[in-house]
């Protein structure tokens, strides 16, 4: 009886060891789909603002903070817009891992960041500046250019790049 119990324990231990070598598998599949944005090429921040504004729910732009990214090919043609996060009245948590996971899955070479300030203030906060710097650096490591970060309100927008708040 002891020998049988010992064999069962050894078999269970081997199964447990085998499970250590099993990890969740991620499969990446890329299917190019045409989008409403296929003919758009971003050459200036006004064009990015126009596309991002179309993707925003104008009834919420003064109510809750949201973070989106504009995904671009190497030639600045638009792949699409992705909603990254929604927060509260005064903040929104944009996870860099989600941002770059989205860009990688979309096969984007460049991105433009955007979020709104329900307060109506177009000046970037220190948290905005810190996140932008972090994302620019992460983009360098992944060879994904962060071209700009737009702060949007119902009355306008600020380009952090053209405002001198960021370096590419």
Secondary structure as UniProt FT lines:
FT   HELIX           2..20
FT   TURN            36..39
FT   HELIX           45..55
FT   TURN            58..63
FT   STRAND          66..72
FT   TURN            74..75
FT   STRAND          77..86
FT   HELIX           96..105
FT   TURN            106..107
FT   STRAND          110..116
FT   TURN            118..119
FT   HELIX           126..142
FT   STRAND          145..153
FT   TURN            154..155
FT   STRAND          156..159
FT   TURN            160..164
//
